[in-house]
Amino acid sequence: MALSRLNGRPVVVSGGHDGTVAVTDLATGAPVGALLRGHRGPVWSVATDLLPGGPVAASGGLDGTVRLWDLTTGTPLLEPFTGHGGSVESVATGRLGDRPVAVSGSLDRTVRVWDLTTGAPAGEPAEGHAGWVLAVAVGQAGDRPVVVSGGHDGTVLISDLATGARVAGRVRAHRGPVESAAVGRIGDRPVAISGGGDGDHTVRVWDLASAAPIGEPLTGHRSWALGLAAGELPGGRAVVVSGGYRDETVRVWDLATGTPIGGPFLGHRGLIESVAVGLLDDRPVAVSGGDDGRVRVWSLQAPYPPASG
């Protein structure tokens, strides 16, 4: 899932196992327009951006393509982006200089960058993971745009978005697959965040420039952290929101201290596949989507669920 604004209202863009991309009004839960169809198989990831022509969504799926959608008209933009030799597991958007780009990670073990104005590849595929690339996120380390990628090999790589060159050494992040990645800030310090499928089901925080670990692993989930999103609460408090694979919980953590904020949000009946953070009527909210077919919206303002929840 990803959040955007359409005609002045906040919307959720979600990809489904049914091969469609849906746009939903965040305030009312009502669908906005028709389902976006084009992928041949499940849609594993979506990301949103704002181009000169309006808001867009990029989606990646089992069919190995990345597709671009005009959210205002509900129509595809450009031809599908092809080149991956396997399922596209994760998509993110960012800027390469003045160019809007999409970044995709695939089961073919590569990370690719696409120009969102032309659909053309921007540079050569980046390699480095010994296994599938399951998660990507885009951030800024100083004046350098970077890609954070998480692999089935348990590693996190931080690479230069323009060249694909490694920015920091390979980090053995988790004892199992890295299922999710996000970028955020602790004050002025840019950080990367990873969610793992290791035995202790942790979320970890890393310095975005050096890949050095920050603090202790965040523990609490009883299963893999499949979804991650970073955000900020009123007063500038940096947080990360995580969604559990089998424990059916959404959890909120103080990014600076690594401590949980309240107890978990409960309500899903099944795997939580994705989370996002945004604003609804100027209130910070988390949005989660699961294999129960539901998208849920949670207030990130106090009071929070009790810690024993």
C-alpha positions as a Markdown table, in Angstrom:
| # | Residue | x | y | z |
|---|---|---|---|---|
| 1 | Met | 0.0 | 0.0 | 0.0 |
| 2 | Ala | 0.9 | 3.6 | -0.4 |
| 3 | Leu | -0.8 | 7.0 | 0.3 |
| 4 | Ser | -1.5 | 9.9 | -2.0 |
| 5 | Arg | -3.8 | 12.8 | -2.5 |
| 6 | Leu | -6.4 | 12.9 | -5.3 |
| 7 | Asn | -8.4 | 16.1 | -5.9 |
| 8 | Gly | -7.5 | 17.3 | -2.5 |
| 9 | Arg | -8.5 | 14.2 | -0.6 |
| 10 | Pro | -6.2 | 11.6 | 0.9 |
| 11 | Val | -6.4 | 8.1 | -0.7 |
| 12 | Val | -4.9 | 4.7 | -0.2 |
| 13 | Val | -3.5 | 2.9 | -3.2 |
| 14 | Ser | -3.3 | -0.9 | -2.7 |
| 15 | Gly | -2.2 | -3.9 | -4.8 |
| 16 | Gly | -4.1 | -7.1 | -4.5 |
| 17 | His | -3.5 | -10.8 | -5.0 |
| 18 | Asp | -6.3 | -10.6 | -7.6 |
| 19 | Gly | -3.9 | -8.6 | -9.9 |
| 20 | Thr | -5.6 | -5.3 | -9.5 |
| 21 | Val | -4.6 | -1.9 | -8.0 |
| 22 | Ala | -7.4 | -0.2 | -6.0 |
| 23 | Val | -7.7 | 3.5 | -5.0 |
| 24 | Thr | -9.8 | 4.1 | -1.8 |
| 25 | Asp | -10.8 | 7.3 | 0.0 |
| 26 | Leu | -8.9 | 7.3 | 3.2 |
| 27 | Ala | -11.6 | 9.1 | 5.2 |
| 28 | Thr | -14.7 | 7.2 | 4.0 |
| 29 | Gly | -13.4 | 3.8 | 2.8 |
| 30 | Ala | -15.2 | 4.3 | -0.5 |
| 31 | Pro | -13.6 | 3.2 | -3.8 |
| 32 | Val | -12.4 | 6.0 | -6.0 |
| 33 | Gly | -12.9 | 5.0 | -9.6 |
| 34 | Ala | -12.6 | 1.5 | -11.1 |
| 35 | Leu | -10.0 | -1.1 | -10.3 |
| 36 | Leu | -6.8 | -0.6 | -12.3 |
| 37 | Arg | -6.2 | -3.8 | -14.3 |
| 38 | Gly | -3.2 | -4.8 | -16.3 |
| 39 | His | -0.9 | -7.1 | -14.3 |
| 40 | Arg | -1.0 | -10.8 | -15.0 |
| 41 | Gly | -1.0 | -12.2 | -11.5 |
| 42 | Pro | -0.7 | -10.8 | -8.0 |
| 43 | Val | 0.5 | -7.2 | -7.4 |
| 44 | Trp | 3.1 | -7.4 | -4.7 |
| 45 | Ser | 4.0 | -3.7 | -4.2 |
| 46 | Val | 2.8 | -0.2 | -5.0 |
| 47 | Ala | 4.4 | 3.3 | -4.6 |
| 48 | Thr | 3.1 | 6.7 | -5.3 |
| 49 | Asp | 4.6 | 10.0 | -6.6 |
| 50 | Leu | 3.6 | 13.4 | -7.9 |
| 51 | Leu | 4.5 | 14.1 | -11.5 |
| 52 | Pro | 3.9 | 17.4 | -13.4 |
| 53 | Gly | 0.7 | 15.8 | -14.8 |
| 54 | Gly | -0.7 | 14.8 | -11.4 |
| 55 | Pro | -0.4 | 11.9 | -8.9 |
| 56 | Val | 0.7 | 8.5 | -10.2 |
| 57 | Ala | 1.2 | 5.0 | -8.8 |
| 58 | Ala | 3.9 | 2.5 | -9.8 |
| 59 | Ser | 3.1 | -1.2 | -9.2 |
| 60 | Gly | 5.1 | -4.3 | -9.4 |
| 61 | Gly | 3.9 | -7.9 | -9.6 |
| 62 | Leu | 4.4 | -11.5 | -10.2 |
| 63 | Asp | 4.5 | -11.0 | -13.9 |
| 64 | Gly | 7.9 | -9.3 | -13.7 |
| 65 | Thr | 6.7 | -5.9 | -14.8 |
| 66 | Val | 6.5 | -2.4 | -13.3 |
| 67 | Arg | 3.4 | -0.5 | -14.4 |
| 68 | Leu | 2.6 | 3.2 | -14.1 |
| 69 | Trp | -0.9 | 4.5 | -13.5 |
| 70 | Asp | -2.5 | 8.0 | -13.7 |
| 71 | Leu | -4.5 | 8.2 | -10.5 |
| 72 | Thr | -6.7 | 11.0 | -11.7 |
| 73 | Thr | -7.9 | 9.2 | -14.8 |
| 74 | Gly | -7.4 | 5.6 | -13.7 |
| 75 | Thr | -5.5 | 4.8 | -16.9 |
| 76 | Pro | -2.0 | 3.3 | -17.5 |
| 77 | Leu | 0.8 | 5.6 | -18.4 |
| 78 | Leu | 3.5 | 4.4 | -20.8 |
| 79 | Glu | 4.1 | 0.8 | -21.7 |
| 80 | Pro | 4.9 | -1.7 | -18.9 |
| 81 | Phe | 8.5 | -1.5 | -17.7 |
| 82 | Thr | 10.1 | -4.8 | -18.6 |
| 83 | Gly | 13.5 | -6.3 | -18.0 |
| 84 | His | 13.3 | -8.2 | -14.7 |
| 85 | Gly | 13.7 | -12.0 | -15.1 |
| 86 | Gly | 11.5 | -12.7 | -12.1 |
| 87 | Ser | 8.6 | -11.5 | -10.0 |
| 88 | Val | 8.9 | -7.8 | -8.9 |
| 89 | Glu | 8.6 | -8.0 | -5.1 |
| 90 | Ser | 9.0 | -4.3 | -4.1 |
| 91 | Val | 8.7 | -0.9 | -5.7 |
| 92 | Ala | 9.7 | 2.6 | -4.4 |
| 93 | Thr | 9.9 | 6.0 | -6.0 |
| 94 | Gly | 12.4 | 8.9 | -5.7 |
| 95 | Arg | 14.4 | 11.5 | -7.5 |
| 96 | Leu | 17.6 | 11.1 | -9.5 |
| 97 | Gly | 18.7 | 14.7 | -9.9 |
| 98 | Asp | 15.5 | 16.3 | -11.3 |
| 99 | Arg | 14.2 | 13.1 | -12.8 |
| 100 | Pro | 11.4 | 11.1 | -11.0 |
| 101 | Val | 12.3 | 7.4 | -10.9 |
| 102 | Ala | 11.0 | 4.1 | -9.7 |
| 103 | Val | 13.2 | 1.5 | -8.1 |
| 104 | Ser | 12.2 | -2.2 | -8.2 |
| 105 | Gly | 13.6 | -5.3 | -6.5 |
| 106 | Ser | 13.1 | -8.7 | -8.0 |
| 107 | Leu | 13.5 | -12.4 | -7.5 |
| 108 | Asp | 16.1 | -12.2 | -10.3 |
| 109 | Arg | 18.4 | -10.8 | -7.5 |
| 110 | Thr | 18.7 | -7.4 | -9.1 |
| 111 | Val | 17.6 | -3.8 | -8.4 |
| 112 | Arg | 16.5 | -1.7 | -11.4 |
| 113 | Val | 15.9 | 2.0 | -11.7 |
| 114 | Trp | 13.3 | 3.4 | -14.2 |
| 115 | Asp | 12.7 | 6.9 | -15.5 |
| 116 | Leu | 9.1 | 7.7 | -14.8 |
| 117 | Thr | 8.8 | 10.2 | -17.6 |
| 118 | Thr | 9.9 | 7.8 | -20.3 |
| 119 | Gly | 9.8 | 4.3 | -18.9 |
| 120 | Ala | 13.4 | 3.7 | -19.9 |
| 121 | Pro | 15.9 | 2.0 | -17.6 |
| 122 | Ala | 18.2 | 4.5 | -15.8 |
| 123 | Gly | 21.5 | 2.8 | -15.8 |
| 124 | Glu | 22.4 | -0.9 | -15.5 |
| 125 | Pro | 20.7 | -3.4 | -13.1 |
| 126 | Ala | 22.4 | -3.4 | -9.7 |
| 127 | Glu | 23.5 | -6.7 | -8.3 |
| 128 | Gly | 25.0 | -7.7 | -4.9 |
| 129 | His | 22.5 | -9.8 | -3.1 |
| 130 | Ala | 23.1 | -13.6 | -3.1 |
| 131 | Gly | 19.4 | -14.2 | -3.0 |
| 132 | Trp | 16.1 | -12.7 | -4.0 |
| 133 | Val | 15.6 | -8.9 | -3.5 |
| 134 | Leu | 12.4 | -8.6 | -1.4 |
| 135 | Ala | 12.4 | -5.0 | -0.3 |
| 136 | Val | 13.6 | -1.6 | -1.6 |
| 137 | Ala | 13.4 | 2.0 | -0.3 |
| 138 | Val | 14.8 | 5.3 | -1.5 |
| 139 | Gly | 16.5 | 7.9 | 0.7 |
| 140 | Gln | 19.0 | 10.7 | 0.8 |
| 141 | Ala | 22.4 | 10.3 | 2.6 |
| 142 | Gly | 23.8 | 13.8 | 2.6 |
| 143 | Asp | 23.6 | 15.0 | -1.0 |
| 144 | Arg | 23.6 | 11.5 | -2.4 |
| 145 | Pro | 20.3 | 9.6 | -3.3 |
| 146 | Val | 20.6 | 6.0 | -2.2 |
| 147 | Val | 18.7 | 2.8 | -2.5 |
| 148 | Val | 18.2 | 0.5 | 0.5 |
| 149 | Ser | 17.6 | -3.1 | -0.6 |
| 150 | Gly | 16.8 | -6.1 | 1.6 |
| 151 | Gly | 17.4 | -9.7 | 0.4 |
| 152 | His | 16.4 | -13.2 | 1.0 |
| 153 | Asp | 20.0 | -13.7 | 2.0 |
| 154 | Gly | 19.5 | -11.7 | 5.2 |
| 155 | Thr | 21.5 | -8.7 | 4.1 |
| 156 | Val | 20.8 | -5.0 | 3.7 |
| 157 | Leu | 22.7 | -3.1 | 0.9 |
| 158 | Ile | 22.9 | 0.6 | 0.6 |
| 159 | Ser | 23.7 | 1.7 | -2.9 |
| 160 | Asp | 24.1 | 4.9 | -4.9 |
| 161 | Leu | 20.9 | 5.5 | -6.8 |
| 162 | Ala | 22.7 | 7.0 | -9.8 |
| 163 | Thr | 25.5 | 4.4 | -10.3 |
| 164 | Gly | 24.4 | 1.3 | -8.3 |
| 165 | Ala | 27.8 | 1.3 | -6.5 |
| 166 | Arg | 27.8 | 0.2 | -2.9 |
| 167 | Val | 27.8 | 3.1 | -0.5 |
| 168 | Ala | 28.5 | 1.0 | 2.6 |
| 169 | Gly | 29.6 | -2.6 | 3.2 |
| 170 | Arg | 27.2 | -5.5 | 3.1 |
| 171 | Val | 25.3 | -5.7 | 6.3 |
| 172 | Arg | 24.2 | -9.1 | 7.7 |
| 173 | Ala | 21.0 | -7.6 | 9.0 |
| 174 | His | 18.9 | -10.6 | 10.0 |
| 175 | Arg | 19.2 | -14.3 | 10.5 |
| 176 | Gly | 16.5 | -14.8 | 7.8 |
| 177 | Pro | 15.1 | -13.0 | 4.8 |
| 178 | Val | 14.8 | -9.2 | 5.0 |
| 179 | Glu | 11.1 | -8.8 | 4.2 |
| 180 | Ser | 10.7 | -5.0 | 4.4 |
| 181 | Ala | 12.7 | -1.8 | 4.3 |
| 182 | Ala | 12.0 | 1.9 | 4.9 |
| 183 | Val | 13.9 | 5.1 | 5.3 |
| 184 | Gly | 13.4 | 7.8 | 8.0 |
| 185 | Arg | 15.2 | 10.4 | 10.1 |
| 186 | Ile | 16.2 | 10.7 | 13.7 |
| 187 | Gly | 16.6 | 14.4 | 14.0 |
| 188 | Asp | 19.0 | 15.3 | 11.2 |
| 189 | Arg | 20.3 | 11.8 | 10.9 |
| 190 | Pro | 19.0 | 9.7 | 8.0 |
| 191 | Val | 18.4 | 6.1 | 8.8 |
| 192 | Ala | 17.4 | 2.8 | 7.1 |
| 193 | Ile | 15.0 | 0.4 | 8.8 |
| 194 | Ser | 14.7 | -3.3 | 8.0 |
| 195 | Gly | 12.2 | -6.0 | 9.1 |
| 196 | Gly | 13.3 | -9.6 | 9.2 |
| 197 | Gly | 12.1 | -13.1 | 9.1 |
| 198 | Asp | 14.7 | -14.3 | 11.6 |
| 199 | Gly | 14.1 | -16.2 | 14.8 |
| 200 | Asp | 13.6 | -13.2 | 17.0 |
| 201 | His | 11.4 | -11.4 | 14.5 |
| 202 | Thr | 13.1 | -8.1 | 14.8 |
| 203 | Val | 13.0 | -4.6 | 13.3 |
| 204 | Arg | 16.5 | -3.0 | 13.0 |
| 205 | Val | 17.7 | 0.6 | 12.5 |
| 206 | Trp | 20.8 | 1.5 | 10.5 |
| 207 | Asp | 22.8 | 4.7 | 9.7 |
| 208 | Leu | 21.9 | 5.4 | 6.1 |
| 209 | Ala | 25.4 | 6.7 | 5.2 |
| 210 | Ser | 27.6 | 4.0 | 7.0 |
| 211 | Ala | 25.2 | 1.1 | 7.5 |
| 212 | Ala | 26.2 | 1.0 | 11.2 |
| 213 | Pro | 23.5 | -0.3 | 13.5 |
| 214 | Ile | 21.7 | 2.2 | 15.7 |
| 215 | Gly | 20.5 | 0.9 | 19.1 |
| 216 | Glu | 19.3 | -2.6 | 19.9 |
| 217 | Pro | 16.9 | -4.6 | 17.7 |
| 218 | Leu | 13.2 | -3.7 | 18.2 |
| 219 | Thr | 11.5 | -6.8 | 19.5 |
| 220 | Gly | 7.8 | -7.6 | 20.1 |
| 221 | His | 6.5 | -9.2 | 17.0 |
| 222 | Arg | 6.0 | -13.0 | 17.3 |
| 223 | Ser | 6.4 | -13.4 | 13.5 |
| 224 | Trp | 8.1 | -11.7 | 10.6 |
| 225 | Ala | 7.7 | -7.9 | 10.1 |
| 226 | Leu | 6.3 | -7.9 | 6.5 |
| 227 | Gly | 5.5 | -4.2 | 6.4 |
| 228 | Leu | 7.4 | -1.1 | 7.5 |
| 229 | Ala | 6.8 | 2.7 | 7.3 |
| 230 | Ala | 8.5 | 5.6 | 8.9 |
| 231 | Gly | 6.7 | 8.8 | 9.9 |
| 232 | Glu | 6.6 | 11.7 | 12.4 |
| 233 | Leu | 4.2 | 12.5 | 15.2 |
| 234 | Pro | 3.3 | 16.0 | 16.4 |
| 235 | Gly | 6.3 | 17.6 | 18.1 |
| 236 | Gly | 8.7 | 15.9 | 15.7 |
| 237 | Arg | 8.8 | 12.5 | 17.3 |
| 238 | Ala | 10.1 | 10.1 | 14.7 |
| 239 | Val | 8.4 | 6.7 | 14.6 |
| 240 | Val | 8.3 | 3.5 | 12.6 |
| 241 | Val | 5.2 | 1.4 | 12.2 |
| 242 | Ser | 5.5 | -2.4 | 11.5 |
| 243 | Gly | 3.0 | -5.1 | 10.6 |
| 244 | Gly | 3.3 | -8.7 | 11.7 |
| 245 | Tyr | 3.2 | -11.7 | 9.4 |
| 246 | Arg | 1.3 | -14.1 | 11.7 |
| 247 | Asp | 0.8 | -12.3 | 15.0 |
| 248 | Glu | -1.9 | -10.1 | 13.3 |
| 249 | Thr | -0.6 | -6.9 | 15.1 |
| 250 | Val | 0.5 | -3.4 | 14.0 |
| 251 | Arg | 3.1 | -1.9 | 16.2 |
| 252 | Val | 4.5 | 1.6 | 16.7 |
| 253 | Trp | 8.0 | 2.3 | 17.8 |
| 254 | Asp | 9.9 | 5.5 | 18.9 |
| 255 | Leu | 12.7 | 5.6 | 16.3 |
| 256 | Ala | 15.1 | 7.4 | 18.5 |
| 257 | Thr | 14.8 | 5.2 | 21.6 |
| 258 | Gly | 13.7 | 1.9 | 20.1 |
| 259 | Thr | 10.9 | 1.6 | 22.6 |
| 260 | Pro | 7.3 | 0.7 | 21.7 |
| 261 | Ile | 4.6 | 3.4 | 21.9 |
| 262 | Gly | 1.7 | 1.8 | 23.6 |
| 263 | Gly | 0.5 | -1.6 | 22.8 |
| 264 | Pro | -0.2 | -3.2 | 19.4 |
| 265 | Phe | -3.2 | -2.4 | 17.2 |
| 266 | Leu | -5.4 | -5.4 | 16.9 |
| 267 | Gly | -8.1 | -6.1 | 14.4 |
| 268 | His | -6.8 | -7.9 | 11.4 |
| 269 | Arg | -7.6 | -11.6 | 11.0 |
| 270 | Gly | -4.6 | -12.9 | 9.0 |
| 271 | Leu | -1.2 | -11.8 | 7.7 |
| 272 | Ile | -0.5 | -8.1 | 7.7 |
| 273 | Glu | 1.2 | -7.6 | 4.3 |
| 274 | Ser | 1.8 | -3.8 | 4.2 |
| 275 | Val | 1.7 | -0.6 | 6.2 |
| 276 | Ala | 1.8 | 3.1 | 5.4 |
| 277 | Val | 1.9 | 6.3 | 7.4 |
| 278 | Gly | 0.2 | 9.6 | 6.5 |
| 279 | Leu | -2.2 | 12.3 | 7.5 |
| 280 | Leu | -6.0 | 12.3 | 7.7 |
| 281 | Asp | -7.6 | 15.7 | 8.4 |
| 282 | Asp | -4.1 | 16.8 | 9.8 |
| 283 | Arg | -4.1 | 13.8 | 12.1 |
| 284 | Pro | -1.2 | 11.3 | 11.8 |
| 285 | Val | -2.5 | 7.8 | 10.9 |
| 286 | Ala | -1.2 | 4.4 | 10.1 |
| 287 | Val | -2.8 | 2.3 | 7.4 |
| 288 | Ser | -2.5 | -1.5 | 7.2 |
| 289 | Gly | -3.5 | -4.1 | 4.7 |
| 290 | Gly | -3.8 | -7.8 | 5.2 |
| 291 | Asp | -4.7 | -11.1 | 3.6 |
| 292 | Asp | -8.1 | -10.8 | 5.3 |
| 293 | Gly | -8.9 | -8.4 | 2.4 |
| 294 | Arg | -9.2 | -5.4 | 4.7 |
| 295 | Val | -7.5 | -2.1 | 4.8 |
| 296 | Arg | -7.6 | -0.5 | 8.3 |
| 297 | Val | -6.8 | 3.0 | 9.5 |
| 298 | Trp | -5.3 | 3.6 | 13.0 |
| 299 | Ser | -4.9 | 6.9 | 14.8 |
| 300 | Leu | -1.3 | 7.6 | 15.8 |
| 301 | Gln | -2.4 | 10.3 | 18.3 |
| 302 | Ala | -2.7 | 9.5 | 22.0 |
| 303 | Pro | -4.3 | 7.7 | 23.7 |
| 304 | Tyr | -2.6 | 4.6 | 22.5 |
| 305 | Pro | -3.6 | 1.0 | 23.1 |
| 306 | Pro | -2.4 | -0.3 | 26.5 |
| 307 | Ala | 1.0 | -1.9 | 26.5 |
| 308 | Ser | -0.6 | -5.2 | 27.6 |
| 309 | Gly | -2.9 | -5.2 | 24.5 |
